[in-house]
């Protein structure tokens, strides 16, 4: 997880989850300890906070070769660093474990308790498919079969070839892990799913679903049991 250095040192996090600066490097460590790392980043003598964040994020968003379908590393250069996974201050009355989706800001939060939450960058619904309210995780699946709903086939006839289901795999739209959202015992047709497309994070591209980068979804999925509450905030 990309965590503020202030958190690791026991310091407070600001209300907006803003990232305090890294501790200053002393001259000796800069000249002898950091030259190789900065050179690898292709920098000419100095590194911006975004460069340092991306270097740290590259470790979190690295490959997952032991999966059923080996997952490649994310090209973090294609992402705004504000969407990297991060522990932030987030005051909420919801119980720990609750998932809150904020479509206006393209974030998904997992409540951790004590005023903290894990924040993930997300893609969200297009305007015409936005919804809000409470739901819950009715079921979960690893490398799920994707079956386009009838409404999607009507809008996008090319999806008809998968009417009987598309097998799991890297090309499957639901990716490596999926949480299916239910209300009153019925599947809503909405999911929280995994995507390998970093360009989609921070955009509205879906028909009501919420997508996280695969590496983030692996983390969220492992900590989300069936019956977990999900809150979709108004856009």
N, C-alpha and C positions, 0 to 999 in steps of 0.2 A: 504494500500500500504506500502511495506517496503521502508522507506525513510531514507536517511542518517540523523543522528542526526545533522550534520552540516546544512542540509537544514532546519530542524525545527528551528534551532537557527539563521537562516538568513545568514549563512556562504556560501562560494562558494563551488561548486562541481568541482572536478578535471575533466580534459578533457576525461578521460577514465571511468568516473562514479565510480571511486574507493571510497570505503567506509572509511571515517575517523574513528578513534577509538572513542569509547564511552567515555564520561567524566569519569574521575576517581572517584570512590566512596571514600568518606572519611571513616576513621576507624570506627566511630560509626555506620554509615549506613551499612557498610559491615558486622559488627558483629551482629547487631540487625535487620537491615532491609532486608538484602539480604540472610541470612542463609537459610530461608525456601525456597526461590526461587531456590537457587543453589542446595539445597538438593533434590528438586524435579527433578532437571536435573541429579541427580545421580553423581554429581561432588564431588571431594575430596578436597575442599578448594579453587578452582579457576575455572574460566570459560573462555574458549577460545572465540574469536570473533565469530567463527562459531556456538558455543553453544548459544551465546546470539542472534545471527541472527535467529537461528532455533526456539528459544523460542518466539521471536517476530513474526516469520512467522507462527507459529502454530495458532496465532489469526487470521491472514489474510486468512489462508487456512483451516479454521474450517468448520464444517458442514453447510449445507443450508437446514434445515428441512422443510421450507415452500414451497419448489419447488414442482411441480406436481409429480415428483419422487424424494423424499428426497435425497440430495447429501451428502455423507459421507465426513468426514475430510480427508485431504491429509496427508499421512505419510511423513512429511517433512524430516525425517531422511534419506529417500531414495534419496534426491535431493542434488546436489551441491548448496550451498547457493548463488553462483553467478547467478543462474537462478531464484531466488526469484524476484517478481515484485518490481520495484524500479524506482524512479525518478532520471534521470541522465542528464548530459550535453550531448547534441547531436545537433551539428550545422547542419542545413539543410535549403535549400531554399524552401522546400515544405510547403504548408499551414498547419496551425494547424488542427489536425484531420486526416491528411494523415497517412496511415499505411505503414511502410517500413519493409520488411522482409530481414534479413541478414542470409542466410542459412549457410554461412561459420562459423559463430560464434553461430548459434542456438539461435538467438534473433529475436523478433518482437518489433518494436518501434511504438508508437503512438506519433506523433509530437504534443507538447503542446504549442509551441511558446516560444519566448524569449530565444532561444537556449536550451530548455529543451525538454525531451521526457520521456514518461513512457516506460520502458523496461520490456518485459516479456520473460522468458525462453520459448523455443519452441522446438518441434520436427519438422523436415523438411524432404524433399524428399530424397530418395535414389539417388545415383549418376546417375543412368540410366534414372531418371525421372526429373532431375533438369531442371529448366527453368528460364528465367529472362525477365524483361520487365514491362510495366505498365498495370494495369487492374483496375477494380472498382467493388465495391460491388453492384451487380445487384439485389439481394434479400437477405433476412434474414429469419431465421426460429428458433423457439423455439421447442425443442424436435422433430426434424424433422424425417420424414421417410427416411430411407437410401435405395437407389436402386443401386446396383453395376452396373457399366457400362459394356457393352458387352466385352470390352477389358479385364476387370478384370476377368470376368467369364471364358474367354478363358485361362487366365493365371492360375486362381484358380477355377477349376470346382466346388469346394465345395460351392462357393458363389452363384451358380445357384438357390439354394433353396430360395434365397431372390430376385429373378428376378422381382417379383411383388411388392417388397418393404418390408422392415423390419420396424415394428412400432417403434415409439420413446420409449426411456427408457434407463435405466442405461447401458444395454448391447449393445445398438445401437452404431455403430462405430463413428457416428457424435456427439454423446453426447447430452448435454443440449441445446447448441446454435451453430448455423452455419452461417457463412457469405459465400455466393456463389459469386465467382469471374467471371466477364464477361469482354469481349473485343469486341468492335464494335457491341454491342447488342446481342452477342452470349455467352452462358454459356461455360466456358473453361473446365469444369469437375473438376476444382480445387476449393478447399474451404479453409477457416480458420475455424477450428472446435474445439470442446472441448474434452479433454481426461481426464480420471480418473487415468491414469497410470503415476505416477511420474518417473518411470524408463525410460520412453520414452523421457523425456525432455533432450535435449542436444544430441540427436541422429538423424540419418537419417533413417527413417523407412517407409515413405509414398510413394505414387505414384504421387507426385507433390503437395500434400496438406501441410498445416502448422497447427500443433496442439498446443493448449495451455491448461494448466490445467483448469479444469472446473471453478474454482473460478476466475482465470484470465480471462477466456472467458466471464464470466458473467459481469465482469467489462468492458472489451473492447466492448462487444456487446451493452451494455446499452449506450455507448457513440459514436456509429458508425452508422450513418444513411445510407440508400441506396444512392448510387452515390459516396460514399467516395472513394477517389483514393487509390490504393494499388500499391506499387512499390516493385517488387521482384528484389533484387540485384543479380548480377552474383556470383556464388559460387567461 
